[in-house]
Amino acid sequence: MVSREVHKRLRRELGIPALVCASRAVDGASGAVCDALTEARRCATMLRGLGTESRAVTTNELAIFSLLFTPGREHEMSLFLEQTLGPLRRYDENQKAQLVDTVAAYFAHSMNVAKTARALFVHANTVVKRLARIADVLGEDWQDEPNVTRLRVALLFHSYVEGSPVWE
């Protein structure tokens, strides 16, 4: 695979970590080159956001994340984020709450209330009350599948999209 060969050569010649992300093959005459470059750039940005310093991949290998890096799908990303996180974000704005941050920390700490409280520098009871508010806003089944997976993915996508010039 070309991306792996380029990765090896860059590592060997430069002696530093290299992140190589190759997009699909395109016809240079079709104008798809810009879209392919955008896909590869967004994919590499996402990998850097995940803490990857040195790797060779293709956009096809990471197709599950294609909503993040495929040009022209930004509206789908916005719709997904609005449907999933929108109610929590609006609640946070209107009530000066921190429900999005709370649910992100809750997931980051394996849904453990005590660890989440420590991470947020609040009492465990505060976390319990916030989780109850999250249930009020999203519905009692927010921690059931597939809801919890959608929410986790939305939080991940949100962290890459929010304020990033790559998606403008």
C-alpha positions as CSV (number, residue, x, y, z in Angstrom):
1,M,0.0,0.0,0.0
2,V,1.3,3.4,-0.9
3,S,0.6,5.1,2.4
4,R,2.6,2.5,4.3
5,E,5.6,2.9,1.9
6,V,5.5,6.7,2.2
7,H,5.3,6.3,6.0
8,K,8.3,4.0,6.1
9,R,10.3,6.3,3.9
10,L,9.5,9.4,5.8
11,R,10.3,7.7,9.1
12,R,13.6,6.4,7.7
13,E,14.7,9.5,5.9
14,L,13.6,12.1,8.5
15,G,14.0,10.0,11.6
16,I,10.9,11.4,13.2
17,P,7.3,10.2,13.6
18,A,5.1,10.6,10.5
19,L,1.4,10.6,10.1
20,V,0.4,9.6,6.6
21,C,-3.3,9.5,5.5
22,A,-4.1,8.6,1.9
23,S,-7.5,9.1,0.3
24,R,-9.1,7.2,-2.4
25,A,-7.8,7.2,-5.9
26,V,-9.3,9.9,-8.0
27,D,-9.4,11.0,-11.6
28,G,-7.3,14.2,-11.8
29,A,-9.5,15.6,-14.6
30,S,-12.7,15.2,-12.6
31,G,-12.0,17.9,-10.0
32,A,-12.2,15.3,-7.2
33,V,-8.6,15.9,-6.2
34,C,-9.6,18.8,-3.9
35,D,-12.2,16.6,-2.1
36,A,-9.7,13.8,-1.8
37,L,-7.1,16.1,-0.3
38,T,-9.7,17.5,2.1
39,E,-10.7,14.0,3.2
40,A,-7.1,13.0,3.9
41,R,-6.4,16.3,5.8
42,R,-9.5,15.9,8.0
43,C,-8.6,12.2,8.6
44,A,-5.1,13.1,9.7
45,T,-6.5,15.9,11.9
46,M,-8.8,13.4,13.6
47,L,-5.9,11.0,14.1
48,R,-3.8,13.7,15.7
49,G,-6.8,14.6,17.9
50,L,-6.8,10.9,19.1
51,G,-3.1,11.3,20.0
52,T,-1.7,9.4,17.0
53,E,1.7,10.6,16.1
54,S,3.0,8.1,13.6
55,R,0.9,5.9,11.4
56,A,-0.1,5.1,7.9
57,V,-3.8,4.8,7.1
58,T,-6.2,5.3,4.3
59,T,-9.6,7.1,4.5
60,N,-11.2,3.8,3.7
61,E,-9.7,2.1,6.8
62,L,-11.4,4.8,8.9
63,A,-14.7,4.8,6.9
64,I,-16.7,4.6,10.1
65,F,-15.6,8.2,10.8
66,S,-16.3,9.4,7.2
67,L,-18.9,11.8,8.5
68,L,-16.0,13.7,10.0
69,F,-13.9,13.9,6.9
70,T,-15.9,13.6,3.8
71,P,-16.5,16.9,2.1
72,G,-20.1,17.8,1.5
73,R,-21.4,15.9,4.5
74,E,-21.0,18.7,7.0
75,H,-24.7,19.2,7.1
76,E,-25.2,15.6,8.1
77,M,-22.6,16.1,10.9
78,S,-24.4,19.2,12.1
79,L,-27.8,17.4,12.0
80,F,-26.4,14.4,14.0
81,L,-24.8,16.7,16.6
82,E,-28.0,18.7,16.9
83,Q,-30.2,15.7,17.3
84,T,-27.9,14.0,19.8
85,L,-26.2,16.8,21.8
86,G,-28.5,19.8,21.0
87,P,-30.9,19.3,23.9
88,L,-28.0,19.2,26.4
89,R,-26.2,22.1,24.9
90,R,-29.4,24.3,25.0
91,Y,-30.0,23.3,28.6
92,D,-26.4,24.2,29.4
93,E,-26.8,27.6,27.7
94,N,-30.2,28.4,29.3
95,Q,-29.5,27.1,32.8
96,K,-25.8,27.8,33.0
97,A,-25.3,24.1,33.6
98,Q,-22.5,21.7,32.6
99,L,-24.4,18.7,31.4
100,V,-22.3,18.1,28.2
101,D,-19.1,18.3,30.2
102,T,-20.6,16.0,32.9
103,V,-21.7,13.3,30.5
104,A,-18.3,13.5,28.7
105,A,-16.5,13.1,32.0
106,Y,-18.9,10.4,33.0
107,F,-18.1,8.4,29.9
108,A,-14.3,9.2,30.1
109,H,-14.3,7.7,33.6
110,S,-16.2,4.5,32.8
111,M,-19.5,5.8,34.1
112,N,-18.1,5.9,37.6
113,V,-19.7,8.7,39.6
114,A,-16.9,9.0,42.2
115,K,-14.2,9.3,39.5
116,T,-16.3,11.7,37.5
117,A,-16.8,13.9,40.5
118,R,-13.1,14.0,41.1
119,A,-12.4,14.9,37.5
120,L,-14.9,17.7,37.6
121,F,-13.9,18.9,41.1
122,V,-17.4,18.5,42.4
123,H,-19.1,16.4,45.0
124,A,-20.5,13.0,43.9
125,N,-24.0,14.1,44.8
126,T,-23.6,17.0,42.2
127,V,-22.8,14.4,39.6
128,V,-25.8,12.3,40.6
129,K,-28.1,15.3,40.3
130,R,-26.6,16.3,36.9
131,L,-27.1,12.7,35.7
132,A,-30.7,13.0,36.7
133,R,-31.1,16.2,34.8
134,I,-29.5,14.5,31.8
135,A,-32.2,11.8,32.0
136,D,-34.8,14.6,32.3
137,V,-33.5,16.2,29.1
138,L,-32.7,13.2,27.0
139,G,-35.1,10.6,28.4
140,E,-34.7,7.8,31.0
141,D,-33.2,5.5,28.4
142,W,-30.2,7.7,27.6
143,Q,-27.8,5.1,29.0
144,D,-29.3,2.2,27.1
145,E,-28.0,1.0,23.8
146,P,-28.0,2.4,21.1
147,N,-28.5,5.8,22.8
148,V,-25.4,5.7,24.8
149,T,-23.3,4.8,21.8
150,R,-24.8,7.6,19.7
151,L,-24.1,10.0,22.6
152,R,-20.5,8.8,22.9
153,V,-19.9,9.2,19.2
154,A,-21.5,12.6,19.2
155,L,-19.2,13.7,22.0
156,L,-16.2,12.4,20.1
157,F,-17.3,14.1,16.9
158,H,-18.2,17.3,18.7
159,S,-14.7,17.5,20.2
160,Y,-13.1,17.4,16.7
161,V,-15.6,19.7,15.0
162,E,-16.2,22.4,17.5
163,G,-14.0,25.4,16.7
164,S,-11.8,23.6,14.2
165,P,-11.0,25.5,11.0
166,V,-10.6,22.1,9.3
167,W,-14.4,21.8,9.0
168,E,-15.2,25.3,7.9
